[in-house]
Amino acid sequence: MTIHSLKRTQKTVLGLSLLVLLSAATGACSINPVSKLPEVTLITVEQEKKIGEEESKKVEQEMGLLDDAALTTYLDTVGQRLVKESPRHGSKVLRL
């Protein structure tokens, strides 16, 4: 193999690597529901929900849940209004 063909092979490998990287980055983009602009997405909505559920259980174990019916009702009402206005459909309100 000559130096010229070796350099050409290196450039080809570099070019293909860059193409794969750009393809992966493009595939990891999603449309922000608020700004309507594309943005890089590092985790899926399902992964985000799973992480949220796991962390919620940890917080509940460490801190417990609030046992105040009036405050819970008020916060639930506020949370439901926020979910209704949220651009992310299927959002859940936190447990208190």
C-alpha positions as CSV (number, residue, x, y, z in Angstrom):
1,M,0.0,0.0,0.0
2,T,1.4,3.4,-1.0
3,I,1.4,6.5,1.2
4,H,-1.0,8.1,-1.3
5,S,-3.5,5.2,-1.0
6,L,-3.1,5.1,2.7
7,K,-4.0,8.8,3.0
8,R,-7.0,8.3,0.7
9,T,-8.1,5.3,2.9
10,Q,-7.7,7.5,6.1
11,K,-9.8,10.3,4.5
12,T,-12.5,7.8,3.5
13,V,-12.7,6.3,7.0
14,L,-12.7,9.8,8.5
15,G,-15.5,10.9,6.1
16,L,-17.6,7.8,6.8
17,S,-17.1,8.2,10.5
18,L,-18.3,11.8,10.3
19,L,-21.3,10.8,8.2
20,V,-22.2,8.1,10.8
21,L,-21.8,10.6,13.6
22,L,-23.9,13.3,11.9
23,S,-26.6,10.7,11.1
24,A,-26.8,9.6,14.7
25,A,-26.9,13.2,15.9
26,T,-29.7,14.0,13.4
27,G,-31.6,11.0,14.5
28,A,-31.4,12.2,18.1
29,C,-33.1,15.4,17.3
30,S,-36.7,16.2,18.1
31,I,-39.0,19.2,17.8
32,N,-39.3,21.2,21.0
33,P,-43.1,21.5,21.6
34,V,-42.7,25.0,23.0
35,S,-40.3,26.7,20.6
36,K,-41.2,24.5,17.6
37,L,-37.4,24.3,16.9
38,P,-35.3,21.1,16.5
39,E,-33.1,20.2,19.5
40,V,-30.8,17.4,20.5
41,T,-32.6,14.7,22.5
42,L,-30.4,12.6,24.7
43,I,-33.1,10.4,26.2
44,T,-36.6,9.3,25.0
45,V,-39.8,10.4,26.6
46,E,-40.2,6.9,27.9
47,Q,-36.8,6.9,29.5
48,E,-37.6,10.3,31.1
49,K,-40.8,9.0,32.6
50,K,-39.0,5.9,34.0
51,I,-36.4,8.1,35.6
52,G,-39.1,10.3,37.0
53,E,-41.0,7.4,38.5
54,E,-37.8,5.9,40.0
55,E,-36.8,9.3,41.5
56,S,-40.3,9.9,42.8
57,K,-40.2,6.6,44.8
58,K,-36.8,7.6,46.3
59,V,-38.1,11.0,47.4
60,E,-41.3,9.4,48.8
61,Q,-39.1,6.9,50.8
62,E,-36.8,9.6,52.1
63,M,-39.3,12.4,52.8
64,G,-42.7,10.8,52.8
65,L,-45.9,12.2,51.3
66,L,-47.8,15.3,52.6
67,D,-50.9,14.4,54.6
68,D,-52.9,17.7,54.4
69,A,-56.2,17.3,52.4
70,A,-56.8,21.0,51.8
71,L,-53.2,21.7,50.6
72,T,-53.2,18.5,48.5
73,T,-56.5,19.5,46.8
74,Y,-55.2,23.0,46.1
75,L,-51.9,21.7,44.7
76,D,-53.7,19.0,42.6
77,T,-55.9,21.7,41.1
78,V,-52.9,23.9,40.2
79,G,-51.1,20.8,38.8
80,Q,-54.1,19.8,36.6
81,R,-54.2,23.3,35.2
82,L,-50.5,23.2,34.4
83,V,-50.9,19.8,32.7
84,K,-53.9,21.1,30.7
85,E,-51.7,23.9,29.3
86,S,-48.6,21.8,28.8
87,P,-47.5,21.2,25.2
88,R,-46.4,17.7,26.3
89,H,-49.5,15.6,26.2
90,G,-49.9,12.8,28.6
91,S,-48.0,14.6,31.4
92,K,-48.7,13.4,35.0
93,V,-49.2,15.5,38.1
94,L,-46.9,14.7,40.9
95,R,-48.1,12.9,44.0
96,L,-47.8,14.9,47.2
